[in-house]
Amino acid sequence: MSVIYYFILTTGISIISATIILCTCLLLFINFIYIYIFLLGFSFLLFLLLLLIILLIDLSTLITL
């Protein structure tokens, strides 16, 4: 009886730990996707800002000419 109880306990613990590990991996993966999207968006915004600065410099040089 105690052997069966021990077996159930250990399998339960291993299943719980496996699900916890799986959930953490999934959350990390989702977070990585979000971080990647955020970095892409941030780099895109920086690129737009640089374009705007270049355009403003071009416009200012055209106005002075």
PyMOL commands that set and color helices and strands:
alter all, ss='L'
color gray80, all
select helices_A, chain A and resi 2-64
alter helices_A, ss='H'
color red, helices_A
deselect
rebuild
show_as cartoon
